[in-house]
């Protein structure tokens, strides 16, 4: 089933447009808009920005997984899978596993754009580990949007509700600006926000090359998401299929 997802990408390369174009537009846009305000220059802002925008882009493109899942279910494709001698969870898990290729492409594109703009990680190993962590995070978060894809019958509704959830999570975090610059009440929200822990974990890895407390918190948060949303998503999928 994961291989089927990869074949869909090969036969419909337009499904990769967002993971190619969004990293370019997002990185350049945020760097030029916030660089002078936050640190005084784009060059000095890039070490702060790249981990943040990397997390933002990967989590954002994971929404497509839920949208595509809803579209496949509404078209009756999963009904055909249920007639095959395979585990009923296989189509769901395979679709989510195949999406990790999209996250990997988005991560590579974001890092490449950052390097073209002058970004240099303090630790190449840390950058590699950070990229792996954020790709894993994209897979984990996609289970949340997969649940929406199973529960909602319209793909447009999945996308709209997903972005409604993502927008406050993305911007009420330390991804683009330091938490200390926010109002007091929003600082509390940003410090509790799991996106902030994930971004801090990437900054920790790219600057020191070794995991620390933020990395541990990020991994714990991802494990909790899996523990909660995998059973919910599988249960909803079984009922609908």
Buried (B, 14 or more C-beta within 10 A) or exposed (E): BBEEBBEBBEEEEEBBEBBBEBBBEBBBEBBEEBBEEBBEEBBBBBBBBBBBBBBBBBBBBBBBBBBBBBBBBBEEEBEEBEEEEEEBBEBBBBBBBBBBBBBBBBBBBBBBBBBEBEBEBEBEEBBBBBBEBBBBBBBBBBBBBBBBBBBBEEBEBBBEBBEEEBEEBBBBBBBBBEBEEBEEEBBEBBBEBBBBBBBBBBBBBBBEBEBEEBBEBBBEBBEEBBEEBBEBBBEBBEEEB
